Amino acid sequence: MTHATSPNTSRYPNVSVSGSIKLGQFLKLAGLVEDGAEARIAIQSGDVMVNGATEMRRGHHLSGGDVVVVDRPSGQVGAIVEQVGPED
């Protein structure tokens, strides 16, 4: 399943995940934030989008093809969820 939100999504790398993953975990895995505290702050501040919609739940479960973007002062960074194993 692919959730491309714009032609610019191809600029984001695919990050492989095995099984299901929560948004906060994915932000750390993909290197979009430094740690869990930074993930929490970014999400609570409304700076994280999943498939073009602001996501305020750190525990939101992601699916293969989801596009995750973080607004930073230096610009947007993002990654695409690449499901390589079965979802839980």
Short mmCIF file of the C-alpha atoms (twelve columns), coordinates in Angstrom:
data_MODEL
# 
_entry.id   MODEL 
# 
loop_
_atom_site.group_PDB 
_atom_site.id 
_atom_site.type_symbol 
_atom_site.label_atom_id 
_atom_site.label_alt_id 
_atom_site.label_comp_id 
_atom_site.label_asym_id 
_atom_site.label_seq_id 
_atom_site.Cartn_x 
_atom_site.Cartn_y 
_atom_site.Cartn_z 
_atom_site.pdbx_PDB_model_num 
ATOM 1  C CA . MET A 1  0.000  0.000  0.000  1 
ATOM 2  C CA . THR A 2  1.460  3.357  -0.997 1 
ATOM 3  C CA . HIS A 3  0.470  6.672  0.551  1 
ATOM 4  C CA . ALA A 4  2.306  9.188  -1.632 1 
ATOM 5  C CA . THR A 5  1.110  12.680 -0.753 1 
ATOM 6  C CA . SER A 6  3.058  14.698 -3.319 1 
ATOM 7  C CA . PRO A 7  5.634  14.310 -6.068 1 
ATOM 8  C CA . ASN A 8  8.291  15.472 -3.571 1 
ATOM 9  C CA . THR A 9  7.998  12.327 -1.456 1 
ATOM 10 C CA . SER A 10 10.622 10.624 -3.622 1 
ATOM 11 C CA . ARG A 11 13.235 12.872 -2.036 1 
ATOM 12 C CA . TYR A 12 12.776 11.008 1.251  1 
ATOM 13 C CA . PRO A 13 14.626 7.748  1.904  1 
ATOM 14 C CA . ASN A 14 12.896 4.443  2.577  1 
ATOM 15 C CA . VAL A 15 13.504 3.150  6.100  1 
ATOM 16 C CA . SER A 16 12.970 -0.584 6.541  1 
ATOM 17 C CA . VAL A 17 10.964 -1.797 9.516  1 
ATOM 18 C CA . SER A 18 10.089 -5.328 10.556 1 
ATOM 19 C CA . GLY A 19 6.635  -5.767 12.041 1 
ATOM 20 C CA . SER A 20 4.597  -2.839 13.278 1 
ATOM 21 C CA . ILE A 21 6.164  0.382  14.503 1 
ATOM 22 C CA . LYS A 22 4.854  3.413  16.349 1 
ATOM 23 C CA . LEU A 23 5.442  6.958  15.174 1 
ATOM 24 C CA . GLY A 24 7.779  7.910  18.043 1 
ATOM 25 C CA . GLN A 25 9.916  4.822  17.453 1 
ATOM 26 C CA . PHE A 26 10.063 5.440  13.715 1 
ATOM 27 C CA . LEU A 27 11.194 9.035  14.179 1 
ATOM 28 C CA . LYS A 28 14.196 7.777  16.153 1 
ATOM 29 C CA . LEU A 29 14.917 4.822  13.840 1 
ATOM 30 C CA . ALA A 30 14.862 7.034  10.740 1 
ATOM 31 C CA . GLY A 31 17.134 9.622  12.392 1 
ATOM 32 C CA . LEU A 32 14.515 12.358 12.094 1 
ATOM 33 C CA . VAL A 33 14.981 13.153 15.803 1 
ATOM 34 C CA . GLU A 34 17.816 12.495 18.246 1 
ATOM 35 C CA . ASP A 35 15.880 10.726 21.011 1 
ATOM 36 C CA . GLY A 36 12.491 9.972  22.502 1 
ATOM 37 C CA . ALA A 37 12.247 13.324 24.264 1 
ATOM 38 C CA . GLU A 38 12.783 15.184 20.993 1 
ATOM 39 C CA . ALA A 39 10.202 12.925 19.303 1 
ATOM 40 C CA . ARG A 40 7.632  13.731 22.000 1 
ATOM 41 C CA . ILE A 41 8.245  17.474 21.714 1 
ATOM 42 C CA . ALA A 42 8.062  17.459 17.901 1 
ATOM 43 C CA . ILE A 43 4.806  15.476 17.932 1 
ATOM 44 C CA . GLN A 44 3.171  17.543 20.695 1 
ATOM 45 C CA . SER A 45 4.205  20.758 18.913 1 
ATOM 46 C CA . GLY A 46 2.384  19.684 15.749 1 
ATOM 47 C CA . ASP A 47 5.610  19.481 13.751 1 
ATOM 48 C CA . VAL A 48 5.102  15.885 12.537 1 
ATOM 49 C CA . MET A 49 2.988  14.897 9.559  1 
ATOM 50 C CA . VAL A 50 2.022  11.412 8.391  1 
ATOM 51 C CA . ASN A 51 0.820  11.258 4.785  1 
ATOM 52 C CA . GLY A 52 0.339  15.029 4.752  1 
ATOM 53 C CA . ALA A 53 -1.777 15.233 7.928  1 
ATOM 54 C CA . THR A 54 -0.506 16.493 11.290 1 
ATOM 55 C CA . GLU A 55 -0.224 13.577 13.728 1 
ATOM 56 C CA . MET A 56 -0.362 14.329 17.466 1 
ATOM 57 C CA . ARG A 57 -0.177 10.738 18.777 1 
ATOM 58 C CA . ARG A 58 3.268  9.343  19.503 1 
ATOM 59 C CA . GLY A 59 1.791  5.829  19.621 1 
ATOM 60 C CA . HIS A 60 0.186  6.066  16.158 1 
ATOM 61 C CA . HIS A 61 0.943  2.807  14.297 1 
ATOM 62 C CA . LEU A 62 2.525  3.276  10.885 1 
ATOM 63 C CA . SER A 63 2.012  1.126  7.794  1 
ATOM 64 C CA . GLY A 64 4.235  0.359  4.824  1 
ATOM 65 C CA . GLY A 65 4.299  3.299  2.411  1 
ATOM 66 C CA . ASP A 66 3.474  5.928  5.051  1 
ATOM 67 C CA . VAL A 67 5.369  9.192  4.522  1 
ATOM 68 C CA . VAL A 68 6.573  10.799 7.768  1 
ATOM 69 C CA . VAL A 69 7.770  14.417 7.652  1 
ATOM 70 C CA . VAL A 70 9.134  16.597 10.468 1 
ATOM 71 C CA . ASP A 71 9.171  20.404 10.190 1 
ATOM 72 C CA . ARG A 72 12.436 21.741 11.572 1 
ATOM 73 C CA . PRO A 73 13.752 25.300 11.663 1 
ATOM 74 C CA . SER A 74 16.275 24.268 9.000  1 
ATOM 75 C CA . GLY A 75 13.562 22.765 6.761  1 
ATOM 76 C CA . GLN A 76 11.593 19.574 6.376  1 
ATOM 77 C CA . VAL A 77 13.112 16.129 6.818  1 
ATOM 78 C CA . GLY A 78 11.275 12.920 6.183  1 
ATOM 79 C CA . ALA A 79 11.311 9.201  5.548  1 
ATOM 80 C CA . ILE A 80 9.053  6.564  4.030  1 
ATOM 81 C CA . VAL A 81 8.103  3.436  5.973  1 
ATOM 82 C CA . GLU A 82 9.211  0.306  4.125  1 
ATOM 83 C CA . GLN A 83 7.556  -2.774 5.644  1 
ATOM 84 C CA . VAL A 84 9.897  -5.765 5.322  1 
ATOM 85 C CA . GLY A 85 8.265  -8.173 7.761  1 
ATOM 86 C CA . PRO A 86 4.777  -9.149 8.796  1 
ATOM 87 C CA . GLU A 87 2.771  -6.563 10.721 1 
ATOM 88 C CA . ASP A 88 1.855  -7.507 14.296 1 
# 
